[in-house]
Amino acid sequence: MKLSQLGSNLKDSRKRRFPADNLATFAIRIGVSRATLQKMEQGDLSVATEKYYQAAKLLGMEQQFEGLLQMPRSLFDD
């Protein structure tokens, strides 16, 4: 996944879960500035990963976020 896709997914999820929220309102919900949320929705990784996690948590998607970079276990693993 490209980082721009991450931002696009965040924007889409925000609009679906909180359709009445504008950028400023959702930014307050996750504890960032409007400008920072704009960067996040562009997939800008200069924003702390914790802020992306806060957004995922608010959207009810923290399990998917926590599963990033998790190697699937195989039947042959100890």
Long-range contacts (C-beta under 8 A, 24 or more apart in sequence): 2-43, 3-43, 3-44, 3-45, 4-42, 4-43, 5-43, 6-43, 6-52, 7-40, 7-41, 7-42, 7-43, 7-44, 8-41, 8-43, 10-40, 10-41, 10-52, 10-55, 11-41, 13-59, 13-61, 14-41, 14-55, 14-59, 17-59, 17-60, 29-58, 30-54, 30-55, 30-58
